[in-house]
Amino acid sequence: MFSIISLLFWLLVIPFCIGLIPVRFLSPDRRNPGLVILAGYFCMWAVFGIVTIPAVLWVQYHNFSVASDCFTVLSILCAAAGLLVWYRNAKAGNPGLLTGRSREKSPMVWAERIEWFIFFGLAGFQLYKAAVYASFDGDDAYYVVASLIAQQADVMYRILPLTGGSTGLDVRHALAVFPMWVAFIAVKSDIHATIVSHVVMPLVLIPLTYLMYYEIGRILFRTETDGADGEEKERAAGTGRKKTGDRKTAGNREKLPVFMILMCMFQIFGNVSIYTNETFFLTRTWQGKAVAGSLVIPAFLWLFLALYDRIGKERRSEAGLWLLLACVNVTAGICSSIAIFIVSILTAVTAFCLMIVERDFKVLVKIGAACIPNLIYMGIYVIMAYSYLLG
């Protein structure tokens, strides 16, 4: 019972409360409980990376306890701050942080209900297979054992998982501290790190990934009437004629579950090679590189869609999204050292294209500022690699 309560606290309550902070700075129509928990996880992982990486580099003995204690305090403080933001927002009578702006919605048609039922059935099937028929991969000999060593020996990347002997810092893995977060959850819940990796992590990371796809779909298939459609809906009120805005809204809303079903099917039948993202998503879910490919990179796509989303003829840009962009950059680093280079290139290309489309040089400045964590991370990596080469 203690283990279950602890898992719920660290994997649901804490990230949800932390997510209330960035969501406060988003427009009300974006807000929903799924986005709150997604934002909370990215902020929580960013805090974990900021705390843990220095401990790995500069604390030699019991560095896992040092990082865990600092992260515990900071995450609880951030969660308390999120609850305070929610309380003050509710007391001031502002739109809620959980459900966004209240708006009238047309009833869900049967076709849409059936589509959502199919999606939840496919997603549930994946969760069942991932948790009950756990897949074991050769990389577990390093990543899962690294989590187990942190749990049992209280050190991070000071013991070589493949042999059990003492070692210096591994340049390739030392900055990718996602296995240490798995170890942190294992310690807090008093569950073996292997069980946390193979059973608990899929039940957490797979739903998070589909929540991210849902947020992408909300932008691609907008479900609320805006601009000219909204004005036409108002003009049509009281005339008895069919409202174009309602027709557009219903049509787009029915596309969203179809999009989610297609994403499920891609994941299920994407195992055409051991190197595909779909294979990593379902068979190596707990590994940082799987999280980077399945969750972090789609998060970048969603953020850029949201940052330069247009309503009517006006573009809206929100502070909460820029905060999340910085947090996702840090998250990429803790997932995989190569991921930070990949997302930096992706960000640079996207920023250049957006600068041309927006005809605004300040786009590069804004996105560049959000990528400062990438520069710091890559600088540390280059220094470590150079020192390693010098012997």
C-alpha positions in Angstrom: 0.0 0.0 0.0 2.8 2.4 0.8 4.4 1.7 -2.5 1.2 2.5 -4.4 0.6 5.7 -2.5 4.2 6.8 -3.0 4.0 6.1 -6.7 0.7 8.1 -7.0 2.3 11.0 -5.1 5.5 11.2 -7.1 4.1 10.3 -10.5 0.7 12.0 -10.4 0.3 14.5 -7.5 3.7 16.2 -7.7 3.9 16.7 -11.5 0.2 17.8 -11.6 0.8 20.5 -8.9 4.0 21.7 -10.6 2.2 21.9 -13.9 -0.2 24.5 -12.5 2.7 27.0 -12.6 3.4 27.2 -16.4 -0.3 26.6 -17.3 -1.1 29.8 -15.4 0.7 31.7 -18.1 -1.2 30.0 -21.0 -4.4 31.3 -22.6 -7.5 29.8 -21.0 -8.6 27.9 -24.1 -5.4 25.8 -24.1 -5.8 24.6 -20.5 -6.9 21.1 -19.6 -5.8 18.5 -17.0 -3.8 16.6 -19.5 -1.7 19.6 -20.4 -1.2 20.4 -16.7 0.4 17.0 -16.0 2.4 17.1 -19.2 3.8 20.6 -18.3 4.4 19.3 -14.8 6.5 16.4 -16.0 8.7 18.6 -18.2 9.2 21.1 -15.4 9.9 18.3 -12.9 12.4 16.6 -15.2 14.1 19.9 -15.8 14.5 20.5 -12.1 15.8 17.0 -11.7 18.4 17.6 -14.4 19.6 20.9 -13.0 20.0 19.2 -9.6 21.4 15.9 -10.6 24.0 16.7 -13.3 26.1 18.9 -10.9 25.9 16.1 -8.3 27.2 13.6 -10.9 30.1 15.8 -11.9 31.3 17.2 -8.6 30.1 14.9 -5.8 32.0 11.6 -5.7 30.5 9.8 -2.7 26.8 9.3 -2.0 26.0 11.6 -4.9 22.7 10.0 -5.4 21.5 10.8 -1.9 22.7 14.4 -2.4 20.8 14.8 -5.6 17.7 13.0 -4.3 17.4 15.1 -1.2 17.8 18.4 -3.1 15.3 17.3 -5.8 12.8 16.2 -3.1 12.9 19.6 -1.5 12.7 21.6 -4.7 9.9 19.5 -6.2 7.8 19.8 -3.1 8.4 23.5 -3.0 7.4 23.8 -6.7 4.3 21.7 -6.1 3.4 24.0 -3.2 3.9 27.0 -5.4 1.6 25.5 -8.0 -1.1 25.0 -5.5 -0.7 28.6 -4.3 -1.0 29.8 -7.9 -4.2 27.7 -8.3 -5.6 29.1 -5.1 -4.9 32.7 -5.9 -6.2 32.3 -9.4 -9.5 30.7 -8.2 -9.9 33.4 -5.4 -9.5 36.2 -8.0 -12.3 34.7 -10.0 -10.1 34.1 -13.1 -10.7 31.3 -15.6 -9.8 27.9 -14.1 -6.3 26.4 -14.6 -7.8 22.9 -15.1 -10.7 23.3 -17.5 -9.9 26.6 -19.2 -12.5 28.9 -20.5 -16.1 27.6 -20.3 -17.7 27.4 -23.7 -20.7 25.8 -25.2 -20.0 22.5 -27.0 -22.2 20.5 -29.3 -23.0 17.0 -28.1 -20.7 14.2 -29.1 -22.1 12.2 -31.9 -22.1 8.4 -31.9 -19.4 8.1 -34.5 -17.1 10.2 -32.4 -17.9 8.2 -29.3 -17.1 5.0 -31.2 -13.8 6.4 -32.5 -12.7 7.4 -28.9 -13.7 4.0 -27.7 -11.5 2.4 -30.4 -8.6 4.6 -29.4 -8.9 3.9 -25.7 -9.1 0.2 -26.5 -5.9 0.3 -28.6 -4.1 2.3 -26.0 -5.2 0.0 -23.2 -4.1 -3.0 -25.2 -0.6 -1.4 -25.5 -0.5 -0.7 -21.8 -1.5 -4.3 -21.0 1.1 -5.8 -23.2 3.9 -3.4 -22.1 3.3 -4.1 -18.4 2.4 -7.8 -18.4 4.6 -9.0 -21.2 7.7 -7.0 -20.3 10.3 -6.8 -23.1 13.9 -7.3 -22.1 16.5 -5.6 -24.2 20.3 -5.9 -24.2 20.7 -2.3 -23.2 19.0 -3.1 -19.9 22.4 -4.5 -18.8 23.5 -0.9 -18.6 20.5 1.4 -18.1 18.4 -0.6 -15.7 21.5 -1.8 -13.8 22.7 1.9 -13.5 19.3 2.7 -11.9 19.7 -0.4 -9.6 23.3 0.6 -8.6 22.0 4.1 -7.7 19.2 2.6 -5.6 21.4 0.1 -3.8 24.9 1.6 -3.7 23.9 5.3 -3.5 26.2 6.4 -6.3 25.6 7.6 -9.8 27.9 6.5 -12.7 30.8 5.7 -10.4 30.4 1.9 -10.7 30.4 0.3 -14.1 27.1 -1.6 -14.6 28.6 -4.1 -16.9 31.3 -5.3 -14.5 30.5 -3.9 -11.1 33.9 -2.3 -10.8 34.8 1.3 -10.0 35.2 3.6 -12.9 35.6 7.2 -13.8 32.8 9.3 -15.3 31.5 7.8 -18.6 31.4 10.8 -21.0 28.7 9.2 -23.1 26.3 8.5 -20.2 27.2 10.8 -17.3 25.0 13.7 -18.4 22.0 11.5 -19.4 20.6 11.1 -15.9 17.1 9.7 -16.8 18.0 6.3 -15.3 18.7 8.2 -12.0 15.1 9.5 -12.1 13.9 6.0 -12.4 16.1 5.1 -9.4 14.7 8.0 -7.5 11.1 6.7 -8.0 12.3 3.2 -7.0 13.8 4.5 -3.8 10.8 6.6 -2.9 8.3 3.8 -3.6 10.6 1.0 -2.1 10.3 -1.0 -5.3 13.1 -2.7 -7.1 14.5 -0.5 -9.9 14.0 -3.3 -12.5 10.3 -3.5 -11.7 9.9 0.2 -11.8 11.6 0.2 -15.3 9.7 -2.6 -16.8 6.3 -2.3 -15.2 5.7 1.2 -13.8 7.5 3.3 -16.4 5.4 2.0 -19.4 2.2 2.8 -17.5 3.4 6.4 -17.1 5.3 7.2 -20.2 2.9 5.7 -22.8 -0.1 7.7 -21.6 2.1 10.8 -21.4 3.1 10.3 -25.1 -0.6 10.0 -26.2 -1.4 13.1 -24.2 1.2 14.9 -26.2 -0.2 13.6 -29.5 -3.6 14.8 -28.3 -2.3 18.3 -27.7 -0.8 18.3 -31.2 -4.1 17.1 -32.6 -6.0 19.9 -30.8 -3.9 22.4 -32.8 -4.0 20.5 -36.1 -7.8 19.9 -35.9 -8.9 23.0 -34.0 -12.1 22.2 -32.1 -13.2 25.7 -31.2 -14.6 28.3 -33.6 -12.5 31.4 -34.0 -12.2 34.5 -36.1 -14.6 34.6 -39.1 -16.3 31.3 -38.2 -17.1 32.6 -34.7 -18.5 35.8 -36.1 -20.6 34.0 -38.7 -22.0 31.8 -35.8 -23.0 35.0 -33.9 -24.6 36.5 -37.0 -26.5 33.3 -37.6 -28.0 33.2 -34.1 -31.7 33.7 -34.2 -32.0 33.4 -38.0 -32.7 29.7 -37.9 -30.2 28.9 -40.7 -27.4 26.4 -40.2 -24.3 27.8 -38.5 -21.1 27.3 -40.5 -19.0 27.6 -37.3 -20.9 24.7 -35.7 -20.4 22.6 -38.8 -16.7 23.3 -38.9 -16.3 22.6 -35.2 -18.1 19.3 -35.4 -16.1 18.2 -38.5 -12.8 19.1 -37.0 -13.6 17.5 -33.6 -14.4 14.2 -35.3 -10.9 14.2 -37.0 -9.1 14.3 -33.6 -10.0 10.7 -32.5 -9.2 9.4 -36.0 -5.8 11.0 -35.7 -5.3 9.4 -32.3 -6.3 6.0 -33.7 -3.8 6.4 -36.5 -1.0 7.2 -34.0 -1.9 4.0 -32.1 -1.8 1.9 -35.2 1.6 3.4 -36.2 2.9 2.4 -32.8 1.5 -1.1 -32.8 2.7 -2.0 -36.4 5.8 0.1 -36.5 8.1 -2.7 -35.4 9.6 -3.1 -38.8 13.1 -2.8 -37.4 14.8 -2.8 -34.0 15.7 0.9 -34.7 12.3 2.4 -35.3 10.9 4.9 -32.9 7.8 2.7 -32.5 10.0 -0.2 -31.4 11.7 1.9 -28.8 8.3 3.3 -27.6 6.8 -0.1 -26.7 9.9 -2.3 -26.0 12.4 0.2 -24.5 9.9 2.6 -22.9 12.0 3.2 -19.8 15.2 4.1 -21.6 16.0 7.8 -22.0 16.6 7.6 -25.7 13.1 6.1 -26.1 11.6 9.0 -24.1 13.6 11.5 -26.3 12.2 10.1 -29.5 8.7 9.3 -28.4 7.9 12.3 -26.1 10.5 15.0 -26.2 10.8 15.6 -29.9 7.0 15.6 -30.4 6.9 18.1 -27.5 9.1 20.4 -29.6 6.7 20.1 -32.6 3.8 20.9 -30.3 5.5 23.9 -28.8 6.4 25.4 -32.1 2.9 24.8 -33.4 1.5 26.5 -30.3 4.0 29.4 -30.2 3.2 30.5 -33.7 -0.4 29.5 -33.7 -2.7 32.0 -35.4 -6.3 32.8 -34.5 -8.0 34.7 -37.2 -5.3 37.1 -38.4 -3.6 37.5 -35.0 -0.8 35.4 -33.6 -0.7 34.7 -29.9 2.5 34.0 -28.0 2.4 33.1 -24.3 5.1 33.1 -21.6 4.1 29.7 -20.4 5.1 28.1 -23.7 8.5 29.7 -23.7 9.1 28.4 -20.1 8.1 24.9 -21.3 10.4 25.2 -24.3 13.3 25.8 -22.0 12.2 22.9 -19.7 11.9 20.5 -22.7 15.4 21.5 -23.8 16.7 20.4 -20.4 14.6 17.2 -20.5 16.2 16.3 -23.8 19.6 16.5 -22.2 18.7 14.2 -19.3 17.2 11.7 -21.7 20.2 11.3 -24.0 23.4 13.2 -24.8 22.8 12.9 -28.5 19.2 14.1 -28.1 20.4 17.6 -27.1 22.3 17.9 -30.4 19.4 16.6 -32.4 16.9 19.0 -30.8 19.3 21.9 -31.2 19.6 21.3 -34.9 15.8 20.9 -35.1 15.3 24.1 -33.2 17.8 26.1 -35.3 16.2 25.0 -38.6 12.7 25.7 -37.3 13.7 29.1 -36.0 15.3 30.0 -39.3 12.1 29.0 -41.2 9.9 30.9 -38.7 12.1 34.0 -39.0 11.4 34.0 -42.8 7.7 33.3 -42.4 7.2 35.9 -39.6 9.7 38.4 -41.2 11.0 39.1 -37.7 14.6 38.7 -36.6 13.4 38.6 -33.0 12.2 35.1 -33.5 15.9 33.9 -33.5 16.5 35.9 -30.3 13.6 34.4 -28.4 14.2 30.9 -29.5 17.9 31.2 -28.9 17.3 32.4 -25.3 15.2 29.3 -24.7 18.1 27.2 -26.0 20.6 28.5 -23.4 20.4 25.2 -21.5 21.5 23.4 -24.6 24.6 25.5 -25.0 25.5 25.0 -21.3 24.9 21.2 -21.7 27.0 20.9 -24.9 29.7 23.0 -23.3 30.0 20.7 -20.4 29.9 17.7 -22.7 32.7 19.1 -24.9 34.9 19.9 -21.9 34.4 16.3 -20.5 35.2 14.8 -23.9 38.3 16.9 -24.3 39.5 16.0 -20.8 38.9 12.3 -21.6 40.9 12.5 -24.8 43.8 14.1 -23.0 43.7 11.2 -20.5 
